[in-house]
Amino acid sequence: MKITKYEPQYEEGWLRCRVLAYLHTSMYEDVKTSKPMFDGRPTIELLAIEDDMVVGILDMVLDTEEIQTSFLAKGLGAFLSVIAVHPDYQGRGIGQQLYDKALEELKQTPIEFIELYTRGDESANNFYRKLGFELLLETYDVFGVEHRLGKDVVIKGIQDKKLLVETEDGQPCTHTLDRLGCRRQPKAETRVL
Ligand SMILES: CC(C)(COP(=O)(O)OP(=O)(O)OC[C@H]1O[C@@H](n2cnc3c(N)ncnc32)[C@H](O)[C@@H]1OP(=O)(O)O)[C@@H](O)C(=O)NCCC(=O)NCCS
């Protein structure tokens, strides 16, 4: 296994590694179909490669004097946008090696802190704690329709294998139930470490 800088020829491998790593986590729905390129901002983009296959990925975006994105700390930060290891290769120190390599590269920069967002996945959060991250803030993701467009709905029956849904004031509801159902999902926990 080797850790190298990201090369565009590995984009498909990057995407597959990410989607598989997230598959059984609370981030499962966060699927990328092309690799984020961060608008020319300074980055650290690393790959773990074994037998020419991408088995681990890490992306960090670095603040500059002009662009500082953290709202939790003052100064120049790096945002750990993704660190993920292919499920068949987890628990072998690859995540740690990716992170160590990024830390080494950060030594050449004026970056003062690293920030990341995570959810309630204990294995990932244990990993982040092991790396030295501390929980600074807990917040909630609320899934919903656009502000003021949400209305309560009444299920009237079934027609053509679809639920007949009306808004509470008797108007036909053209949204899919799936979308309306989003309003009623439990709040998902988001953590900022
Ligand atoms: C989190 C992740 C990047 C860790 O990579 P990894 O290569 O499996 O981790 P490592 O083998 O380098 O482990 C380093 C340390 O992290 C901790 N750790 C890693 N996996 C863990 C797990 N499943 N449970 C508890 N602790 C874990 C351990 O302390 C471990 O050190 P140790 O082996 O000395 O005990 C990887 O498991 C992953 O991609 N998971 C899916 C992504 C994810 O859950 N994302 C959530 C959204 S942020």
The ligand as an SDF file (V2000), in Angstrom:
LIG
                    3D

 48 50  0  0  0  0  0  0  0  0999 V2000
  -13.1240    6.0940    9.7780 C   0  0  0  0  0  0  0  0  0  0  0  0
  -12.1250    5.4810    8.7900 C   0  0  0  0  0  0  0  0  0  0  0  0
  -11.6270    6.5790    7.8340 C   0  0  0  0  0  0  0  0  0  0  0  0
  -10.9240    4.9300    9.5970 C   0  0  0  0  0  0  0  0  0  0  0  0
   -9.9760    4.3920    8.6870 O   0  0  0  0  0  0  0  0  0  0  0  0
   -9.2680    3.0080    9.0280 P   0  0  0  0  0  0  0  0  0  0  0  0
   -8.1730    2.7850    8.0550 O   0  0  0  0  0  0  0  0  0  0  0  0
  -10.3160    1.9670    9.1240 O   0  0  0  0  0  0  0  0  0  0  0  0
   -8.6850    3.3170   10.4920 O   0  0  0  0  0  0  0  0  0  0  0  0
   -7.2700    2.8530   11.1000 P   0  0  0  0  0  0  0  0  0  0  0  0
   -7.0890    1.4030   10.8570 O   0  0  0  0  0  0  0  0  0  0  0  0
   -6.2050    3.7560   10.6050 O   0  0  0  0  0  0  0  0  0  0  0  0
   -7.5380    3.0930   12.6500 O   0  0  0  0  0  0  0  0  0  0  0  0
   -6.9250    4.1060   13.3920 C   0  0  0  0  0  0  0  0  0  0  0  0
   -7.5920    4.1810   14.7600 C   0  0  0  0  0  0  0  0  0  0  0  0
   -8.9370    4.6420   14.6420 O   0  0  0  0  0  0  0  0  0  0  0  0
   -9.7720    3.9410   15.5710 C   0  0  0  0  0  0  0  0  0  0  0  0
  -10.7510    3.1610   14.8060 N   0  0  0  0  0  0  0  0  0  0  0  0
  -10.7100    2.8660   13.4870 C   0  0  0  0  0  0  0  0  0  0  0  0
  -11.7870    2.1340   13.1460 N   0  0  0  0  0  0  0  0  0  0  0  0
  -12.5140    1.9750   14.2580 C   0  0  0  0  0  0  0  0  0  0  0  0
  -13.7420    1.3080   14.5500 C   0  0  0  0  0  0  0  0  0  0  0  0
  -14.4420    0.6660   13.5950 N   0  0  0  0  0  0  0  0  0  0  0  0
  -14.2020    1.3360   15.8110 N   0  0  0  0  0  0  0  0  0  0  0  0
  -13.5120    1.9730   16.7890 C   0  0  0  0  0  0  0  0  0  0  0  0
  -12.3390    2.6250   16.5690 N   0  0  0  0  0  0  0  0  0  0  0  0
  -11.8640    2.6360   15.3210 C   0  0  0  0  0  0  0  0  0  0  0  0
   -8.8830    3.0450   16.3770 C   0  0  0  0  0  0  0  0  0  0  0  0
   -8.5240    3.7470   17.5390 O   0  0  0  0  0  0  0  0  0  0  0  0
   -7.6920    2.8550   15.4820 C   0  0  0  0  0  0  0  0  0  0  0  0
   -6.5100    2.6870   16.2030 O   0  0  0  0  0  0  0  0  0  0  0  0
   -6.0610    1.2270   16.7340 P   0  0  0  0  0  0  0  0  0  0  0  0
   -6.1450    0.3080   15.5580 O   0  0  0  0  0  0  0  0  0  0  0  0
   -4.6750    1.4640   17.2200 O   0  0  0  0  0  0  0  0  0  0  0  0
   -7.0250    0.8680   17.7920 O   0  0  0  0  0  0  0  0  0  0  0  0
  -12.7270    4.3080    7.9920 C   0  0  0  0  0  0  0  0  0  0  0  0
  -13.1170    3.3050    8.8620 O   0  0  0  0  0  0  0  0  0  0  0  0
  -13.9100    4.7290    7.1460 C   0  0  0  0  0  0  0  0  0  0  0  0
  -13.7450    5.1230    6.0040 O   0  0  0  0  0  0  0  0  0  0  0  0
  -15.1240    4.5870    7.6690 N   0  0  0  0  0  0  0  0  0  0  0  0
  -16.2970    4.9310    6.9170 C   0  0  0  0  0  0  0  0  0  0  0  0
  -16.4450    6.4000    6.7560 C   0  0  0  0  0  0  0  0  0  0  0  0
  -17.3400    6.9650    7.8290 C   0  0  0  0  0  0  0  0  0  0  0  0
  -17.8000    6.3040    8.7150 O   0  0  0  0  0  0  0  0  0  0  0  0
  -17.6330    8.2110    7.7180 N   0  0  0  0  0  0  0  0  0  0  0  0
  -18.5670    8.8010    8.6430 C   0  0  0  0  0  0  0  0  0  0  0  0
  -18.9470   10.1150    8.2420 C   0  0  0  0  0  0  0  0  0  0  0  0
  -17.7950   11.3100    8.7680 S   0  0  0  0  0  0  0  0  0  0  0  0
  1  2  1  0
  2  3  1  0
  2  4  1  0
  2 36  1  0
  4  5  1  0
  5  6  1  0
  6  7  2  0
  6  8  1  0
  6  9  1  0
  9 10  1  0
 10 11  2  0
 10 12  1  0
 10 13  1  0
 13 14  1  0
 14 15  1  0
 15 16  1  0
 15 30  1  0
 16 17  1  0
 17 18  1  0
 17 28  1  0
 18 19  1  0
 18 27  1  0
 19 20  2  0
 20 21  1  0
 21 22  1  0
 21 27  2  0
 22 23  1  0
 22 24  2  0
 24 25  1  0
 25 26  2  0
 26 27  1  0
 28 29  1  0
 28 30  1  0
 30 31  1  0
 31 32  1  0
 32 33  2  0
 32 34  1  0
 32 35  1  0
 36 37  1  0
 36 38  1  0
 38 39  2  0
 38 40  1  0
 40 41  1  0
 41 42  1  0
 42 43  1  0
 43 44  2  0
 43 45  1  0
 45 46  1  0
 46 47  1  0
 47 48  1  0
M  END
$$$$
